[in-house]
């Protein structure tokens, strides 16, 4: 018998591990397993169980597989059954991101961007963009990136001095470090690297490694991309290692800020009745917005 469920609690008794899970229909199951099994609360597993009938029915875990270990498409499908998901499908997100990479004409910028994203492809398309502030759902990281790419097209029409290759690459890579900063969509928390380094630095290091492996280590484009990543929070008090010092770095900072804030605003408005104020919105300095 197969059950797919999210682990919500664990305890021990009678020399066994008791695992409480909730399936996609919100039904609770109590399963038994060996004590050494490394289940994690908040994570989703596919369980193969056997039934026994003594005083009452009990279920024993015979084997299991973590949903996060499946291929990208399968993981996405299971995760969206238990967690909120991006408004667009995985397939649509992949197509938009891949097309955007191919719009980059400079070979150095193109190759670095493509290599870094390919190395982190599964995490990039499944991870949230944050643990609590914005885009905190399955595929949130990719959806945030796509929102910024859409905005950038109009931005560059208004300000044609901006170099599209740098801006597209900066947007595609700016939050790539979150694939190492965060633990994933299940019970999201900050990793040790996330706490000690942060995604700005992690992303810049990934660019540097990719550039070296491609033979581009001495190219100016590499330093510009690294600068865009370490400065995209704009100000030191918001985590930037440097203030933005190129036109595209400044644009990246503002586009990132706008998409993160306005996406959260839209979600809050959807939860708010007309003629009422939203709850306080953290990304908008904890103000309330009136919905007419």
MOJOHU-V197440 format. One line per field, one symbol per residue. phi: phi as a letter, one per 40 degrees, with the letter a starting at -180 (. if undefined). Layout:
BEGIN
phi: ???
END
This chain:
BEGIN
phi: .bbbaccbaaabafgbccbcbbcccgccbbbbaccccccbcgcbbbbbbbbbbbcacbbbccaaacdccccdccddccdccbbcbdcbcdcccccccccccccccccccccccccccccbdccdcbcccacacafcadgccccdccdcccccccdcccbcccccdcccccccbdbdcccbcbchccfdacccccccbgcccdccccccccccccgbdcccdccccccdccbccgbdcbhccbcdbbdccccddcccccccccccdccccccbccgbccccbdcbfgcbbcbc
END
